[in-house]
Amino acid sequence: MPGVDREPRQIHETAATILIDSTQPLARKIIKRFMPDRHKIRDHKHLRIFGHLLHDPNLFHLNRRSVSGAFALGLFNAFVPVPFQMVLSAAGAILFRVNLPIAVGLVWITNPVTMPPIFYFCYLVGTWILGTPVSEVEFAISMEWLRSELALIWQPFLLGCLVSAVTASSAGYVLMRGFWRLHVIKDWKSRRLRRREARDNPTATNDSSKDS
């Protein structure tokens, strides 16, 4: 019968579409739970310089490319020792068309509380790579600190920041793509199981349809 021949083909086409789709509900739901509010990010006083560029819908998409790219960008800029990390991340998100709230939100990994120990760790990484002695220095990323202290330790400090930024960015990108793919496969298997149960128990499916 024509209807019977068409059903397996439709099942295979649907399965293929689900497998390659990068906007699976489960992954999106988990990411949205922790994502900063798009309106607060867009209306932030430090980001108003971008004007209408912040209204591009591509900056708020949740798919595998946009989210993994935003993680890479945000984690990289979190280790850039400047006071305007949010502006850098917003500019990068606009340039590369990745998720703006995630890219901007992740720079707050280095906040006024965590910044001194994190950047001191970067400094230690730089001294280890260069084989230079460790100097006693207090980290407080401000324009005054950049003018006074950075000149004394700039080589190991900036090298350590670069190495840490590349490492964190690469790890975030790879892990997020893996996380997304894992949930795509999980959701695909769940849908395939439901279709199989519906095919094996057509009576139950028809009864539930009648009840609804």
C-alpha positions in Angstrom: 0.0 0.0 0.0 1.3 3.5 -0.8 0.7 4.7 2.8 2.7 1.8 4.2 5.6 2.4 1.8 5.8 6.1 2.6 5.9 5.6 6.5 9.4 4.1 6.8 10.9 6.7 4.4 9.4 9.5 6.5 10.8 7.9 9.7 14.3 7.8 8.2 14.1 11.4 6.9 12.9 12.6 10.3 15.7 10.7 12.1 18.3 12.3 9.8 16.9 15.7 10.4 17.0 15.3 14.2 20.6 14.0 14.0 22.0 17.0 12.2 19.8 19.6 13.9 21.9 21.7 16.3 19.1 23.4 18.1 17.8 20.5 20.3 15.4 21.6 23.0 17.2 19.8 25.9 20.6 21.4 25.3 18.9 24.8 24.8 16.9 24.5 28.0 20.0 23.7 30.0 22.0 26.7 28.5 19.1 29.1 28.9 18.8 28.3 32.6 22.2 29.9 33.2 22.3 32.5 30.5 22.2 36.2 31.4 19.1 38.1 30.5 19.4 39.4 26.9 17.6 42.7 27.7 19.9 43.5 30.6 23.0 42.7 28.5 21.7 44.8 25.6 20.8 47.8 27.8 24.0 47.7 29.8 25.6 51.2 29.9 29.0 50.0 28.8 27.6 48.3 25.7 25.4 51.1 24.4 28.3 52.2 22.1 27.3 49.4 19.8 23.8 50.9 19.2 21.6 49.1 16.7 24.2 46.3 16.2 23.0 44.8 19.5 19.6 44.2 17.9 20.9 41.6 15.5 18.9 38.4 16.2 21.9 36.3 15.3 23.5 37.5 18.6 20.9 35.7 20.7 20.6 32.4 18.8 21.1 29.2 20.8 22.7 26.6 18.6 25.9 24.5 18.7 28.0 27.0 16.7 26.8 30.1 18.5 27.1 28.7 22.0 30.5 27.0 21.6 31.9 30.1 19.9 30.5 32.3 22.7 32.2 30.1 25.3 35.5 30.3 23.4 35.3 34.1 23.1 34.1 34.8 26.6 36.7 32.5 28.3 39.5 34.0 26.2 38.5 37.6 27.1 38.2 36.6 30.8 42.0 36.3 30.9 42.7 39.6 29.1 44.0 41.9 31.8 42.1 45.1 30.9 39.2 46.8 32.7 36.8 46.6 29.6 36.5 42.9 29.0 32.7 43.2 28.4 33.3 45.6 25.6 35.8 43.2 24.0 33.4 40.3 24.3 30.5 42.2 22.8 32.6 43.4 19.9 33.8 39.8 19.3 30.3 38.5 19.5 29.1 41.0 16.9 32.1 40.2 14.6 31.8 36.4 14.8 28.0 36.2 15.2 28.0 34.2 18.4 25.7 34.4 21.4 26.2 37.8 23.0 24.8 37.2 26.5 27.0 34.1 27.0 30.2 35.8 25.6 29.7 38.8 27.8 28.6 36.9 30.9 31.6 34.6 30.9 34.1 37.5 31.3 32.8 37.8 34.9 34.7 34.7 35.8 37.4 37.4 36.5 35.5 39.8 38.8 36.9 42.0 41.6 37.0 39.0 43.9 38.5 36.4 41.7 40.7 38.6 39.6 43.7 38.9 41.9 44.2 35.1 42.4 43.4 34.3 38.8 45.9 36.8 37.4 48.5 35.8 40.0 48.1 32.3 38.7 48.7 33.5 35.1 51.8 35.3 36.3 53.1 32.1 37.9 52.4 30.3 34.6 54.5 32.9 32.8 57.4 32.7 35.2 57.4 28.9 34.9 57.5 29.1 31.1 60.2 31.7 31.0 62.1 30.4 34.0 62.2 33.7 35.7 62.0 34.3 39.5 58.6 35.2 41.1 58.3 38.7 42.4 56.0 39.9 45.2 53.3 41.8 43.5 49.6 42.7 44.2 47.2 42.3 41.4 44.4 44.9 40.9 43.5 45.4 37.3 43.0 49.2 36.9 44.6 51.9 34.8 46.8 52.9 37.7 48.0 49.4 38.3 48.7 48.9 34.6 50.8 52.1 34.6 52.8 51.3 37.7 53.1 47.5 38.2 52.8 46.0 34.7 56.1 47.5 33.6 57.9 45.3 36.2 56.3 42.0 35.3 54.8 42.4 31.9 56.6 39.6 30.1 55.7 36.6 32.4 52.3 38.1 33.2 51.1 38.7 29.7 52.6 35.4 28.5 50.8 33.6 31.3 47.5 35.4 30.5 47.9 34.4 26.8 48.5 30.7 27.6 45.7 30.6 30.1 43.3 32.4 27.7 44.1 30.0 24.8 43.8 27.0 27.1 40.5 28.0 28.7 39.1 29.1 25.3 40.0 25.9 23.5 38.7 23.7 26.4 35.4 25.6 26.6 34.9 25.3 22.8 35.6 21.6 22.7 33.6 20.8 25.8 30.6 22.8 24.8 30.5 21.2 21.3 30.8 17.8 23.0 28.1 18.7 25.5 25.8 19.8 22.7 26.4 16.8 20.5 25.8 14.5 23.5 22.4 16.0 24.1 21.6 15.9 20.4 22.3 12.2 20.3 20.4 11.6 23.6 17.3 13.5 22.3 17.5 11.6 19.0 17.6 8.2 20.7 14.7 9.3 22.9 12.6 10.3 19.9 13.5 7.1 18.1 12.4 5.0 21.2 9.1 6.8 21.3 8.5 6.2 17.6 9.3 2.5 18.1 6.9 2.2 21.0 4.2 4.0 19.0 4.8 1.6 16.1 4.8 -1.5 18.3 1.7 -0.4 20.2 -0.6 1.4 17.7 -3.7 0.6 19.8 -2.3 2.5 22.8 -1.4 5.5 20.6 -4.9 5.6 19.0 -6.5 5.3 22.4 -4.4 8.2 23.8 -5.3 10.3 20.7 -9.0 9.6 21.3 -8.7 10.6 25.0 -7.1 13.9 24.1 
